[in-house]
């Protein structure tokens, strides 16, 4: 299967592009790490496959509605209530 055929097939099956799927997977993994580890935002950025911290923060904030730091604080407070 060539790249074009794969991309078409993937979008039909998942309802999103492969790139969107990978970004969602990376962000979901980042959320898990923010909630359950003490790793810094920059460490998490690189661990989940982003190569640029400001870009990671922008993408995260756009998709989740808050910055990674605020996401972590919100989930830490929720766990302690």
C-alpha positions, -999 to 999 in steps of 0.1 A, spaced: 0 0 0 15 34 -9 14 64 13 -16 80 -4 -37 49 -2 -28 44 34 -37 80 43 -71 76 25 -78 43 42 -68 55 76 -90 86 74 -119 65 63 -114 41 92 -106 65 120 -123 97 108 -91 117 112 -58 119 94 -28 97 105 -10 129 116 -40 140 137 -41 105 153 -4 106 162 -8 141 177 -38 129 197 -18 99 209 11 121 219 -11 146 238 -29 118 256 4 103 267 16 138 278 -16 141 299 -9 108 316 27 118 323 16 152 336 -9 135 360 13 106 371 49 117 370 72 145 383 88 150 349 91 185 337 70 198 308 101 200 286 110 164 294 75 153 286 76 173 254 106 153 241 94 119 256 61 121 236 78 130 203 77 168 200 111 184 192 102 220 203 88 230 237 70 262 226 53 242 197 43 215 222 28 240 246 9 257 218 -5 224 204 -13 212 239 -31 244 249 -51 245 216 -63 209 220 -68 208 258 -78 244 265 -50 249 290 -12 249 291 5 217 303 15 234 336 -21 244 343 -34 210 333 -10 194 358 -21 218 386 -58 212 379 -53 174 380 -32 176 411 -58 196 429 -86 173 417 -67 143 431 -63 159 465 -99 169 469 
